[in-house]
């Protein structure tokens, strides 16, 4: 006997087997028990949610000789004939290919004949929204007042295309998207029946990829089992078969984007291409990853909406402190636009590379969100002292007061120790010696010194409290001191502070001439006025 696909082999045979549509199943069973059977039903919902399956169960139930609690017995002659597809009482029509007026006229002529056996003639019209306007008009009268022995069951994925005159004549049932938990439980049940070993994480990923469709989930599972026949179905194997990417890769990619590391992003993309990952799927999944990150950043009470593992949720919460909401929305906008462009593009990889460069280089765009991102990058550079002239921290600022009013002179700052100047000069190299995620957090830190005392103690200021709490731990501080020792051969005390707190009073920038020369890429020469010597 030829192989039967899982979604056909395990199609529900009674109402109890239907998963995720309890609100519809309960209503139909009550109608069967009490005999309050309608003459026209409209089943609406996305693909694979059980519309046709429930329609066939309902067709058997109304004709069953020995119904069991509103469900068909599936043992009597009527049930067996309908299951085998040889019953003349159940007529299935595909409206996509039979959408003309003549097809509906044939139905109107047929309904005048009583069923040869059984109680009801049931017409199941699938994709009913494909009927023409003339066909809908021809169906109206029959649908409104059919013979007592005729039941119409209309199924559609686009209820908005059905005329109101048809809707008003039917009992409407909206089939919901099936939850990931429900699909995963069903997949676990079926793999046990099939004798297939599968990891829980693998089944949940298949359920998530099905996007609320039980049929899609079974088709994906069938594909994965066939590829690794006789082997345990693991999470990595599912990713390999479906051509998708692990969230750990997305985490590394996002951190590289936040750091503005174009080279790192392109290296990650190169590895994905070498492993044969589908670019369309990668763009879609990365967009959803950033969407989950935005939801976590916006509200911490969305675990049920995200439906991610505990480890992934902790990772998302950690990364939410590394990027602003506006910047994240710019990332999502760029990749959402890319998902529409890449579908029919011949050079998909080139488009993805351009999009990643745009994420890392906001100056390439002129939109408002990109300008805000450019301001963010500029603020970070200013806070890090990348464009501070030499000695500017030690120069008192003169503020003009009102006429006749004395202005308070700013305090005189002590010169920064030479050790801290050397550390400030090599700060990027010091940060590079640390390991993520400490490395990412340190890129937003602003090195300072105590201008009041001039002591050789390094203060690191953070704007984000999450970053400050993460770095302000003994093991992380020791890791920073070790990186300093390895880079400049100096051992200094390090203190972590929050920049908007009272602790920042008295702290000053560490002046470094080399940073300014590196920024403008030319030596800074100060010309002396010869008139001053005369």
C-alpha positions in Angstrom: 0.0 0.0 0.0 1.3 3.5 -0.8 2.4 5.8 2.0 -0.3 8.2 3.4 0.8 11.6 4.5 0.5 12.3 8.3 -2.1 15.0 7.9 -4.3 12.6 6.0 -3.5 9.6 8.1 -4.4 11.3 11.4 -7.3 13.5 10.2 -9.8 13.7 13.1 -12.6 11.2 12.8 -15.0 12.7 15.4 -15.5 16.0 17.2 -13.4 14.9 20.2 -10.2 14.6 18.0 -10.5 18.2 16.7 -7.8 20.3 18.5 -7.9 24.0 19.2 -11.5 24.6 18.1 -13.4 23.8 21.3 -15.8 26.7 20.9 -17.1 25.4 17.6 -17.0 21.7 18.5 -19.1 22.2 21.6 -21.7 24.2 19.7 -22.1 21.6 17.0 -22.3 18.7 19.4 -25.0 20.4 21.3 -26.9 21.0 18.1 -26.6 17.3 17.2 -27.8 16.2 20.7 -30.8 18.5 20.7 -31.7 18.2 17.0 -31.3 22.0 16.5 -29.5 21.5 13.2 -29.1 24.5 10.9 -29.6 24.6 7.2 -26.5 26.6 6.3 -23.1 26.9 8.0 -20.2 29.2 7.1 -16.8 28.1 8.3 -14.2 30.8 8.2 -10.5 30.7 9.1 -7.0 30.5 7.9 -5.6 27.4 6.2 -5.1 24.2 8.1 -7.3 25.0 11.1 -9.9 22.2 10.5 -12.7 23.8 8.4 -13.1 20.9 5.9 -12.4 18.3 8.6 -15.2 19.6 10.8 -17.5 19.9 7.8 -17.0 16.2 7.0 -17.5 15.2 10.7 -20.7 17.2 10.7 -21.9 15.6 7.5 -21.4 12.1 9.0 -23.0 13.1 12.3 -26.3 14.3 10.8 -26.6 11.0 8.9 -25.2 8.7 11.5 -27.5 5.8 12.5 -26.0 5.5 16.0 -24.5 8.9 17.1 -22.4 9.0 20.3 -22.8 12.2 22.3 -23.3 14.2 19.1 -20.4 12.7 17.3 -20.6 10.1 14.5 -20.1 6.5 15.4 -17.9 5.8 12.3 -19.1 2.2 12.3 -22.5 2.3 10.7 -23.1 1.9 7.0 -23.7 5.6 6.4 -20.5 6.7 8.3 -18.4 4.1 6.4 -19.8 5.2 3.0 -19.1 8.9 3.7 -15.6 8.1 4.9 -14.9 6.1 1.8 -16.2 8.9 -0.4 -18.9 6.8 -2.1 -22.0 8.2 -0.4 -24.4 10.2 -2.6 -25.6 12.1 0.4 -22.4 14.2 0.8 -21.3 16.3 -2.2 -18.0 18.2 -2.0 -17.6 21.0 -4.5 -14.4 23.1 -5.1 -15.7 26.6 -5.8 -12.3 27.6 -7.2 -12.9 25.4 -10.3 -16.7 25.3 -10.2 -17.5 29.0 -9.8 -20.0 29.7 -12.5 -23.7 30.2 -12.6 -24.2 26.8 -14.4 -22.6 25.0 -11.6 -24.9 26.5 -9.0 -27.9 25.8 -11.2 -27.0 22.1 -11.2 -27.0 22.2 -7.4 -30.5 23.9 -7.4 -31.8 21.1 -9.6 -30.2 18.3 -7.5 -31.6 19.6 -4.2 -35.2 18.8 -5.4 -34.4 15.1 -5.0 -34.5 13.5 -1.6 -31.6 11.4 -0.4 -31.8 7.7 -1.3 -30.6 6.7 2.1 -29.9 8.6 5.3 -31.6 11.8 6.6 -29.7 14.7 4.9 -28.0 15.7 1.7 -25.0 17.8 2.7 -23.3 20.1 0.2 -19.7 21.1 1.2 -18.6 24.1 -0.9 -14.9 24.8 -0.3 -13.3 28.2 -1.0 -16.8 29.6 -1.5 -15.4 33.1 -1.9 -14.2 32.1 -5.4 -17.8 32.0 -6.7 -18.7 34.7 -9.2 -21.3 37.4 -8.5 -23.8 35.6 -10.7 -23.2 32.3 -8.9 -23.8 33.9 -5.5 -27.0 35.4 -6.8 -28.1 32.0 -8.1 -27.4 30.4 -4.7 -29.3 33.0 -2.6 -32.8 31.6 -2.9 -31.8 28.0 -2.4 -29.6 29.0 0.5 -32.4 30.9 2.2 -35.1 28.3 1.9 -33.6 24.9 1.1 -35.6 21.7 1.5 -35.7 20.3 5.0 -33.4 17.5 4.0 -30.6 19.7 2.6 -27.7 21.3 4.6 -25.1 23.6 3.1 -21.6 24.0 4.6 -19.6 26.8 3.1 -15.9 27.0 3.9 -13.6 30.0 3.1 -10.3 31.6 4.0 -11.5 35.1 3.0 -14.9 35.8 4.5 -14.6 39.5 3.6 -15.1 38.5 -0.1 -18.5 36.9 0.6 -21.6 39.1 0.0 -23.6 40.2 3.0 -26.7 38.6 1.6 -25.0 35.2 1.9 -23.5 35.9 5.3 -26.9 36.8 6.7 -28.3 33.4 5.7 -25.6 31.3 7.4 -24.5 30.4 10.9 -21.0 31.7 10.9 -18.2 29.9 12.8 -14.7 31.5 12.9 -11.9 28.9 13.2 -9.0 30.3 15.3 -5.3 29.8 14.7 -4.2 26.8 16.8 -1.8 27.6 19.6 1.8 26.4 19.7 1.1 24.4 22.8 -1.8 22.6 21.2 0.0 21.8 18.0 3.1 20.6 20.0 1.0 18.3 22.1 -0.6 16.8 19.0 2.8 16.3 17.3 4.1 14.6 20.4 1.1 12.3 20.4 1.5 11.4 16.8 5.3 10.8 17.0 4.6 8.3 19.8 2.1 6.5 17.6 4.6 6.5 14.7 7.4 5.3 16.9 9.6 8.4 16.2 11.9 9.8 18.8 11.8 13.6 18.8 13.1 16.3 21.1 10.5 18.6 22.8 12.4 21.6 21.5 12.2 20.3 17.9 8.5 19.7 18.1 7.8 23.1 19.5 9.9 24.7 16.7 7.9 22.8 14.1 4.7 24.0 15.8 5.9 27.5 15.8 6.8 27.4 12.1 3.3 26.1 11.3 1.9 29.6 12.2 -1.3 28.3 13.7 -2.0 25.6 11.1 -2.2 22.0 12.2 -2.0 20.7 8.6 1.2 22.7 8.0 2.7 21.4 11.2 2.0 17.8 10.2 3.4 18.4 6.7 6.6 19.9 8.2 7.0 17.0 10.6 6.5 14.5 7.8 9.3 16.3 5.9 11.7 16.2 8.9 11.0 12.5 9.7 11.6 11.5 6.0 14.9 13.3 5.9 16.2 11.7 9.2 14.4 8.4 8.9 15.1 6.1 11.8 17.0 8.8 13.7 16.1 10.9 16.7 14.6 14.2 15.5 16.6 16.9 17.2 16.3 20.7 17.2 19.4 21.1 15.0 18.1 18.6 12.5 14.8 20.4 12.2 16.7 23.6 11.6 18.8 21.9 8.9 15.7 20.5 7.1 13.7 23.6 7.2 16.7 25.8 6.2 16.2 28.1 9.2 18.7 29.7 11.6 19.2 29.2 15.4 18.3 32.2 17.5 21.9 32.2 18.9 23.1 33.3 15.5 20.5 36.1 15.4 21.8 37.2 18.9 25.4 37.4 17.6 24.2 39.2 14.5 22.2 41.8 16.4 25.1 42.5 18.8 27.4 43.1 15.8 24.9 45.5 14.3 24.5 47.4 17.6 28.3 47.7 17.8 28.4 48.9 14.2 30.7 46.0 13.2 30.0 45.6 9.5 32.8 43.1 9.1 31.4 40.9 11.9 27.9 41.0 10.3 29.1 40.0 6.9 31.2 37.2 8.3 28.1 35.8 10.1 26.1 36.1 6.8 28.9 34.3 4.9 28.7 31.3 7.3 24.9 31.1 6.9 25.3 31.2 3.1 28.0 28.5 3.2 25.7 26.3 5.2 23.0 26.7 2.6 20.5 28.8 4.6 17.6 30.3 2.7 17.9 34.1 2.6 14.1 34.7 2.5 13.7 32.6 5.6 16.6 34.2 7.3 15.3 37.7 6.7 11.8 36.8 8.0 13.2 35.1 11.1 15.6 37.9 12.0 12.7 40.4 11.6 10.6 38.4 14.0 13.6 38.1 16.4 13.9 41.9 16.5 10.1 42.2 16.9 10.3 40.0 20.0 13.1 42.2 21.3 11.0 45.3 20.8 8.1 43.7 22.7 10.4 42.8 25.5 11.8 46.3 25.7 8.3 47.8 25.5 6.8 45.6 28.2 8.2 42.8 30.3 4.8 41.1 30.7 4.5 39.6 27.2 6.0 36.1 27.7 2.7 34.5 26.6 2.7 36.5 23.4 6.4 35.8 22.6 6.2 32.1 23.3 10.0 31.7 23.6 12.0 29.5 25.9 13.3 30.7 29.2 16.8 30.9 27.9 15.8 32.9 24.9 13.7 35.2 27.0 16.6 35.9 29.4 18.8 36.6 26.3 16.2 39.0 24.9 15.9 40.9 28.2 19.7 41.3 28.3 19.8 42.6 24.7 16.9 45.0 25.3 19.2 47.1 27.4 21.7 47.5 24.6 19.5 49.3 22.0 17.0 52.1 22.0 13.4 51.5 20.9 13.7 54.0 18.0 16.9 52.3 16.7 15.2 48.9 17.0 12.2 50.2 15.0 14.6 51.4 12.3 16.2 47.9 12.1 12.7 46.3 11.8 11.7 48.8 9.1 14.7 48.1 6.9 14.3 44.3 7.2 10.5 44.5 6.6 11.2 46.4 3.4 13.9 43.9 2.5 11.4 41.0 2.9 9.2 42.4 0.2 12.1 43.1 -2.1 14.0 39.8 -1.7 11.1 37.5 -2.7 11.7 38.0 -6.5 15.3 39.2 -6.4 18.0 37.3 -8.3 20.8 38.5 -6.0 19.3 37.9 -2.6 22.6 37.9 -0.8 23.6 41.3 -2.1 20.3 42.8 -0.8 20.8 41.3 2.6 24.4 42.6 2.8 23.2 46.1 1.9 20.5 45.9 4.5 23.1 44.9 7.2 25.4 47.8 6.2 22.4 50.2 6.5 21.8 48.9 10.0 25.4 49.5 11.0 25.7 52.8 9.2 22.7 55.1 9.9 24.4 57.9 7.9 23.5 56.1 4.7 19.8 57.1 5.2 18.0 60.4 5.4 14.8 59.3 7.3 13.9 60.6 10.7 14.6 57.4 12.5 18.0 57.1 10.9 18.8 60.7 11.9 17.9 59.9 15.5 20.1 56.8 15.3 23.0 59.0 14.0 22.5 61.4 16.9 22.7 58.4 19.3 26.0 57.3 17.7 27.3 60.8 17.9 26.3 61.1 21.6 28.1 57.9 22.4 31.3 59.1 20.7 31.1 62.4 22.6 30.6 60.6 25.9 33.6 58.4 25.1 35.7 61.5 24.5 36.4 60.6 20.9 36.3 64.2 19.8 37.5 66.0 23.0 40.5 68.3 22.3 43.5 67.9 24.5 43.3 69.6 27.9 39.7 70.7 27.4 38.7 69.1 30.7 41.2 71.2 32.6 40.1 74.5 31.0 37.5 76.3 33.1 34.3 77.3 31.4 33.5 81.0 31.5 29.8 81.9 31.6 28.5 85.4 31.0 26.3 86.7 33.8 23.9 89.6 33.8 25.2 93.2 34.0 26.2 94.0 37.6 26.0 90.4 38.7 29.0 88.4 39.8 29.4 84.9 38.2 30.8 82.0 40.2 34.0 80.7 38.7 34.1 77.0 38.1 36.5 74.9 40.3 40.0 74.4 39.2 40.5 70.7 38.2 43.7 68.7 38.9 45.5 67.3 36.0 44.7 63.7 35.0 47.3 61.1 36.0 49.5 59.9 33.2 48.4 56.3 33.8 44.8 57.2 33.2 45.8 59.1 30.0 47.5 56.0 28.7 44.5 53.9 29.6 42.2 56.3 27.8 44.4 56.2 24.8 44.2 52.4 24.6 40.6 52.2 25.8 39.2 50.6 22.6 42.0 47.9 22.7 41.2 47.3 26.4 37.5 46.8 25.6 38.4 44.5 22.8 40.2 42.1 25.2 37.0 41.5 27.2 34.4 38.9 26.2 30.8 39.5 25.3 28.4 40.6 26.6 30.8 42.7 28.8 32.5 43.9 25.7 29.2 45.3 24.3 28.4 47.1 27.5 31.8 48.6 27.8 31.5 50.2 24.4 28.9 52.6 25.9 31.0 53.3 29.0 32.6 56.8 29.5 36.0 56.7 31.3 36.4 59.6 33.8 38.7 60.6 36.6 38.2 62.6 39.8 39.1 66.2 38.9 39.0 67.3 42.5 41.6 64.9 43.9 43.5 63.8 40.7 43.9 60.3 42.1 44.8 57.4 39.8 41.4 55.8 39.9 39.3 55.0 36.8 35.6 55.8 36.9 33.3 54.2 34.3 30.0 56.0 33.7 26.9 54.3 32.2 23.7 55.9 31.1 21.8 52.6 31.2 21.1 51.2 34.6 20.9 47.6 33.2 24.4 47.9 31.9 25.7 49.5 35.1 24.2 46.7 37.2 25.7 44.1 35.0 29.2 45.5 34.9 29.2 46.5 38.6 30.1 43.0 39.9 33.4 41.9 41.4 34.2 39.4 38.7 33.4 41.8 35.8 35.5 44.6 37.5 38.4 42.2 37.8 38.0 41.2 34.1 38.3 44.9 33.2 41.4 45.4 35.4 43.0 42.3 33.9 42.4 43.7 30.4 44.0 47.0 31.5 47.0 45.1 32.9 47.5 43.1 29.7 47.2 46.2 27.5 49.1 49.0 29.2 50.9 47.1 32.0 49.2 49.2 34.7 47.1 48.2 37.6 44.4 50.8 38.6 41.4 50.8 40.8 38.1 50.8 38.8 34.7 52.0 40.0 31.4 51.7 38.1 28.8 54.6 38.3 25.5 55.6 36.8 26.0 58.9 34.9 22.7 60.6 36.0 23.4 60.0 39.7 24.9 62.3 42.3 28.1 60.3 42.2 29.3 62.0 39.0 30.0 65.4 40.7 33.7 66.2 40.5 34.4 63.8 37.7 36.1 65.0 34.5 37.0 63.7 31.1 40.5 62.3 30.6 42.2 64.5 27.9 44.0 62.6 25.2 45.5 64.3 22.1 45.9 61.1 20.2 42.2 60.5 20.0 41.6 63.9 18.3 44.4 63.2 15.8 42.9 59.8 15.0 39.4 61.3 14.5 40.5 63.9 12.0 43.3 61.7 10.6 45.9 64.5 10.5 48.4 66.0 13.0 47.1 68.9 15.1 49.4 71.9 14.7 48.9 75.1 16.7 50.4 78.2 15.0 51.8 80.8 17.3 51.1 84.5 16.6 54.5 86.2 16.1 53.1 89.5 17.4 52.6 88.0 20.8 56.4 87.8 21.4 57.0 91.5 20.5 
